């Protein structure tokens, strides 16, 4: 991970101490950042849904806690911006149920792929 993650001010975030988590604030920030970015993968969301993680209230509370990554002082560390969109979507129980369907996750993946495939071309056309 980037050393810039060390710049995250841990006083601005609700955190448990190192004794409760078993890792330093820096390590926890890196782990949370990596997990949030994994949410950009629709097949991972499908796996979470099929393995019933979304049915665990503690896990859903953790996803709600991770919303702080949407704030500019934290989102600047995000490499995969789609993860913030999906972080918002997983707050909805309807989405969490829908993404368990393989067809839904495949559709989302296809749409995501087409977006990135055409991103540069679309931006160039907008500039003209």
Secondary structure, 3 states (H helix, E strand, C coil): CCHHHHHCCHHHCCCCCHHHHCCCHHHHHHHHHHHHHHCCCHHHHHHHHHCCHHHCHHHHHHHHHHHHHHCHHHHCCCCCCHHHHHHHHCCCHHHHHHCCCHHHHHHHHHHHHHHHHHHHHHHHHHHC
